[in-house]
Amino acid sequence: MKKLFSNSLIILFLASAFAAFGQKEVYISKDVLKTSEWANFAYKNVLKKAIAGDGPSITDFFKFNSAVDGVEALEHNVTCLEMIPLASDDKVANALLFTVPKLKKVVLDRIVLAQGRTQKAELKKPMASWAPKTWAVLNNQPLPAPPVSEAEMAEKMKNIDAANEPAPGEVVRPSLSPAVKTDEARQMPAAKKQ
C-alpha cells in the first residue's frame, strides 16, 4: 500500500512538473532530472530561462551534455531539440556560435538521434528546414542569409548604382584594376580590328 501511495505521489509530482512546462510542451526526463540534481545543475530553472531566450542559459543548457551519456544524453537532447523552436532559431544559434567545436559535434550527433525519439512530427523533419541557423552553427557553416524579395533586391541595386555614380563636377579617374573593364577598354579591340 505504501508503495502504491508513494508511486501515486511521484506521478503527481511528475505531472505537476510537466504541467509547469505544459504551455511550452517540452519533454523532461526524470532520469535527467536526477542526474542534474547530482551535478548540482538547476535543470528546470535553466530550461525555463532558455525557453525565454536567455543566451547564457541556452549555452549552459547545451553544455549540460557533458554531464550526461547514454540514454540520458538522448533524453536531454530531446529536450534541447524541443526547446529550439520555443527559444527561437536565432537565439539558439547565437548562443551556440562561440561554443567549442567539440561540444558542437557532440550536440549535433545527439540531436540527430534525438529527432528519432521526439513525439513532435515537425521536429523530425530535417533540421536545416526548421532551424537553419542552428544547423549551420552546429555544422560550422556560415549562417544562411535571410531571403530577399525582388523589390528589396531592386532597391539595393539602385543604391549600389547611385553609390558608384560620380558626384556632379567630380573628376573620374580610370581604374587600374584589370578586373574592371571600362567602356574604352571594351571599344579598343573593336578599334584594332578595323
C-alpha positions as CSV (number, residue, x, y, z in Angstrom):
1,M,0.0,0.0,0.0
2,K,2.8,2.4,0.9
3,K,4.5,1.6,-2.5
4,L,1.2,2.4,-4.3
5,F,0.9,5.6,-2.4
6,S,4.5,6.7,-3.0
7,N,4.2,5.9,-6.7
8,S,1.0,8.0,-6.8
9,L,2.9,10.9,-5.2
10,I,5.7,10.5,-7.7
11,I,3.3,10.5,-10.6
12,L,1.6,13.6,-9.2
13,F,5.0,15.3,-8.8
14,L,6.0,14.5,-12.3
15,A,2.6,15.6,-13.6
16,S,3.0,18.9,-11.9
17,A,6.5,19.2,-13.3
18,F,5.2,18.6,-16.8
19,A,2.2,20.9,-16.2
20,A,4.6,23.7,-15.3
21,F,6.1,23.3,-18.8
22,G,2.8,22.3,-20.3
23,Q,2.3,25.6,-22.1
24,K,5.6,25.1,-23.8
25,E,5.3,21.3,-24.1
26,V,8.9,20.4,-23.6
27,Y,9.8,16.8,-22.8
28,I,11.7,16.4,-19.5
29,S,13.2,13.1,-18.4
30,K,13.0,12.1,-14.8
31,D,16.4,10.3,-15.1
32,V,18.0,13.5,-16.5
33,L,16.4,15.5,-13.6
34,K,18.1,13.0,-11.1
35,T,21.4,13.5,-12.9
36,S,21.0,17.3,-12.8
37,E,20.4,17.1,-9.0
38,W,23.6,15.0,-8.6
39,A,25.5,17.5,-10.8
40,N,24.0,20.5,-8.8
41,F,22.5,21.9,-12.0
42,A,19.2,23.7,-11.8
43,Y,17.8,21.9,-14.9
44,K,14.2,23.3,-14.8
45,N,15.2,26.9,-14.0
46,V,17.9,26.9,-16.7
47,L,15.4,25.4,-19.2
48,K,12.8,28.0,-18.3
49,K,15.3,30.8,-18.9
50,A,16.5,29.2,-22.1
51,I,12.9,28.9,-23.4
52,A,12.6,32.6,-22.6
53,G,15.6,33.3,-24.9
54,D,18.3,34.0,-22.4
55,G,21.6,33.3,-24.3
56,P,23.8,32.2,-21.4
57,S,21.0,29.9,-20.2
58,I,20.8,28.3,-23.7
59,T,24.5,27.8,-23.7
60,D,24.5,26.3,-20.2
61,F,21.7,24.0,-21.1
62,F,23.6,22.7,-24.1
63,K,26.8,22.4,-22.1
64,F,24.9,20.0,-19.7
65,N,25.6,17.5,-22.5
66,S,29.0,16.9,-20.8
67,A,27.2,15.6,-17.6
68,V,25.0,13.0,-19.3
69,D,25.7,10.0,-21.5
70,G,23.8,7.0,-23.0
71,V,20.0,7.1,-22.8
72,E,20.1,10.2,-20.6
73,A,22.1,12.1,-23.2
74,L,19.4,11.3,-25.8
75,E,16.6,12.3,-23.5
76,H,18.4,15.6,-22.6
77,N,18.8,16.3,-26.3
78,V,15.1,15.6,-27.0
79,T,14.5,18.4,-24.5
80,C,17.2,20.6,-26.3
81,L,15.6,19.8,-29.7
82,E,12.1,20.7,-28.5
83,M,13.5,23.9,-26.9
84,I,14.9,25.3,-30.1
85,P,11.7,26.5,-31.8
86,L,10.4,27.9,-28.5
87,A,13.6,29.9,-27.7
88,S,13.9,30.8,-31.5
89,D,16.4,29.6,-34.0
90,D,18.2,32.9,-34.0
91,K,18.8,32.9,-30.2
92,V,19.9,29.3,-30.1
93,A,22.3,29.8,-33.0
94,N,23.8,32.9,-31.4
95,A,24.2,31.1,-28.0
96,L,26.0,28.2,-29.7
97,L,28.1,30.3,-32.1
98,F,31.1,30.6,-29.8
99,T,31.0,27.2,-28.1
100,V,33.9,24.9,-28.5
101,P,33.8,22.7,-31.7
102,K,33.8,19.5,-29.7
103,L,30.6,20.5,-27.9
104,K,29.0,21.4,-31.3
105,K,29.9,18.0,-32.7
106,V,28.5,16.2,-29.6
107,V,25.3,18.2,-29.7
108,L,24.9,17.7,-33.5
109,D,25.4,13.9,-33.2
110,R,23.0,13.6,-30.3
111,I,20.3,16.0,-31.6
112,V,20.1,14.0,-34.9
113,L,19.5,10.9,-32.8
114,A,17.0,12.8,-30.6
115,Q,14.9,13.6,-33.7
116,G,14.0,9.9,-33.8
117,R,12.8,10.0,-30.2
118,T,10.8,13.2,-30.1
119,Q,7.0,12.9,-30.3
120,K,6.7,16.1,-32.3
121,A,6.4,15.3,-36.1
122,E,7.6,18.8,-37.2
123,L,10.9,18.3,-35.3
124,K,11.5,15.0,-37.2
125,K,12.0,16.9,-40.4
126,P,15.5,17.9,-41.5
127,M,16.8,20.5,-39.0
128,A,18.0,22.7,-41.9
129,S,14.4,23.3,-42.9
130,W,13.0,24.5,-39.5
131,A,16.2,25.7,-37.7
132,P,18.6,26.6,-40.5
133,K,20.8,28.9,-38.4
134,T,21.3,26.5,-35.5
135,W,22.0,23.7,-38.1
136,A,24.6,25.9,-39.8
137,V,26.3,26.8,-36.4
138,L,26.4,23.1,-35.4
139,N,28.0,22.2,-38.7
140,N,30.5,25.1,-38.6
141,Q,29.0,26.6,-41.7
142,P,28.3,30.3,-42.4
143,L,24.9,31.5,-41.3
144,P,22.3,31.4,-44.1
145,A,21.2,34.8,-45.4
146,P,17.6,35.8,-45.0
147,P,15.5,35.6,-48.1
148,V,15.4,38.9,-50.0
149,S,12.3,39.9,-52.1
150,E,12.7,41.1,-55.6
151,A,11.6,44.6,-54.6
152,E,14.3,44.7,-51.9
153,M,16.9,43.4,-54.3
154,A,16.0,46.1,-56.9
155,E,16.3,48.8,-54.2
156,K,19.7,47.5,-53.2
157,M,20.9,47.5,-56.8
158,K,19.6,51.1,-57.2
159,N,21.5,52.1,-54.1
160,I,24.7,50.4,-55.4
161,D,24.3,52.2,-58.8
162,A,23.8,55.5,-57.1
163,A,26.8,55.0,-54.9
164,N,29.0,54.2,-57.9
165,E,28.0,57.3,-59.9
166,P,30.4,60.3,-59.5
167,A,29.1,63.5,-57.9
168,P,28.4,66.4,-60.3
169,G,31.7,68.1,-61.2
170,E,33.8,65.3,-59.8
171,V,36.8,64.2,-62.0
172,V,36.5,60.5,-62.8
173,R,39.8,58.6,-62.8
174,P,40.1,55.3,-64.6
175,S,40.6,52.2,-62.5
176,L,43.9,50.4,-62.7
177,S,42.3,47.1,-61.7
178,P,42.5,44.6,-64.6
179,A,39.1,43.1,-63.4
180,V,37.3,46.3,-64.1
181,K,36.5,47.0,-67.8
182,T,35.6,50.4,-68.8
183,D,33.7,51.4,-72.0
184,E,37.0,52.5,-73.5
185,A,38.6,49.1,-72.9
186,R,35.7,47.4,-74.5
187,Q,35.9,49.5,-77.6
188,M,39.7,49.0,-78.0
189,P,39.5,45.5,-79.5
190,A,36.9,46.7,-81.9
191,A,39.1,49.6,-83.0
192,K,42.1,47.3,-83.5
193,K,40.1,45.1,-85.8
194,Q,39.2,47.9,-88.2
